[in-house]
Amino acid sequence: MAEPRWDVQCLDPFGRDRALTVLVERGRVVLVPPPGASAVLSMQQIKRLRQALDQAAGRASEP
């Protein structure tokens, strides 16, 4: 089965569309930034990131 994965849309500092990726790997939550390691998020995108991290944390704590 594939590891759980969530993509959160965002912008880079130049206004280009990018995505933060949240995934669970071997019981750990991994946050993969967009190229350039910068992300600009709106309030809506921050809420989506929080939801993705909460879901990933729940999956990471499963046996």
N, C-alpha and C positions, 0 to 999 in steps of 0.2 A: 504494500500500500504506500502511496506517495505521502511524504510528510505534509502536514497542514501548511498552507501558505496564504497570505493576505497581501494584496497590493493596495497601497494608499496613494492616490494621485496627489501631486504637489507641483510646484514650480521650482526651477533653479533660480539663482539670484538675477539671471538675465531674462526671466519671464518665460522660459521654455518649459513645456510640459515634461514632467518627470514622474517617477514613482518611488516611494519607499516600500521596501518589501519586508514583511515580517514572516518568519518561518520558525518552525520547531525542529530542532535537530538533536537527536540523542538526549532528549530531556532538557534542552536549553533553548531559550528564545533568542533568535538571531535577528538583528535589525540591519538590513542591507540598504545603505544610502544610495541615492542616484549617483551617476558619474559626477565627479567633482566634489563629492562628499558634502554638499550643501542642499538644503531643502527649505523652501518657503511655503508655509502652510496657512490656509485660512482657518477660521474658527471651525468650520464644518469639517475640514480635513483633519484638524487636531482631534475632533471628536471621533472620527473614523479611525485614526491612529490609536487612540485610547481603547476603542472597542477591539481593534485587532490585537493589541498587546494583552488586554484582559483575556481574550479567547485563547491566545497563544500560551499565556501563563497557565491557564486551566489545562490545556493539552499537555504542557511540559510536566505538570505535576502528576499526570496519570501514570500508573505503574506500567 
